[in-house]
Amino acid sequence: MTNPPGLLISAPSSGTGKTTVMLGLLRALAEDGLTVQPFKSGPDYIDPAFHRAAAGRASFNLDSWAMGAPLLGAIAAQAQGADIVVAEGSMGLFDGVAKPGELGHGSSAETALRMGWPVVLVLDVGGQAQSAAATALGFRMYNPDLPFAGVILNRCASPRHERLTRLGMERAGLPVLGVLPRRGDLTLPERHLGLIQAVEHPDLESAIAGYAAFLREHVELEAIKRAASSGPMGPSSAALPRPPAQRIALARDAAFSFTYPHLLEGWRAAGAEILPFSPLADEAPAPDADLVWLPGGYPELHAGTLAAAERFLTGLRRHAETRPVHGECGGYMALGEGLIDKDGTRHRMAGLLGLVTSYEKRKFNLGYRRAELLADMPGFSAGTALRGHEFHYSSIVEQPDAPLARVFDAEGAEGPQTGSRRGHVTGTFFHLIAEASA
């Protein structure tokens, strides 16, 4: 049995327009009556929400560095019932870590190879013509085993520019699946972690409909459908992550939204109840929850509101007296004593950990993480190895509590972002993806 046929949309680098191509393609295919399954290659936790808005179907991350073969297969199996799969790559097609993890380097090319999805390369041809074919040919030949569907030429300036660029592609023997003229309005709003969240977009539905109309006019949809292919079906959803508790109060709003979809799917599939609540609306976690989980997000943009959310803070503190609370990245910062915003104003947080963090002096923290737990955290016992991803600009000012884990980057270098623990409360700067052996 095989998965539905699929494609992976990638590019030589970030900033080429592949996300808008991805969203327009998802919607255009759905408008044609197809059930479209989106995926995201790599650890990005913002794009899947945009994919869901475009396709009307939950998108999932596939990560060949952080995920073992059973988990990759279980996530790929979420495509059952779809007519076609469209996956979006991260960064450049072959970009990954220098030292392979359990399975590989985490590149989009590895995802395409594992899943049998031909690559559609989105090329920004601004400032070049026939030379763009040399770039595309290099990507085509870098790994001859990688299935390759063709190219979409983006930001083409004129009919003459298109003719010249097509000549180069014809000489290189590369199929051109579409040519997109330059348009300044085909961009998504961004902030310091990349795209704004889907829930924050001022008119996301209108934007996606516009991308779809644009793609339909300038891309050969039938040729793209014909190019789709796939590999063997993965195992059942039994390999998805197990829930850390039966009743999980999950913070979910514009301040706390970065939760990997495969985690939530696994929790639900195993029978856990997820009880969402909004700290920004001053909602307390469900009083009968077994666990409170605060995901990452943008607490620094809402620090004043969070500091004044008395019902939320009181409920959180009451829960922590007897039951576990866990925070990731932004959620971890909200569990601390204080958060200093970019203007230097310190805001009082929950005070369940001694952590104080600051955005006043930005410090870029990015990359895969392997953590060896020094103590129990919800769902995992001391000694367990976890894999995750860290992406934030905050600095630690104070961290007086016991460390939760030894944390290493993808090349094995140990770092200072150990997470912390106090009583029933734990927190990490990395976003959990999977147990290392999963």
Beta strands, then each sheet from edge to edge (+ up, - down):
strand 1: 6-10
strand 2: 36-41
strand 3: 60-62
strand 4: 84-88
strand 5: 119-124
strand 6: 148-156
strand 7: 176-181
strand 8: 190-191
strand 9: 194-195
strand 10: 247-251
strand 11: 273-277
strand 12: 291-294
strand 13: 325-328
strand 14: 338-340
strand 15: 346-348
strand 16: 356-358
strand 17: 365-373
strand 18: 385-392
strand 19: 395-398
strand 20: 405-409
strand 21: 420-422
strand 22: 425-428
strand 23: 431-435
sheet 1: 3+ 2+ 4+ 1+ 5+ 6+ 7+
sheet 2: 8+ 9-
sheet 3: 11+ 10+ 12+ 13+ 22+ 21-
sheet 4: 15+ 14- 16- 19+
sheet 5: 20+ 17- 18+ 23-
end
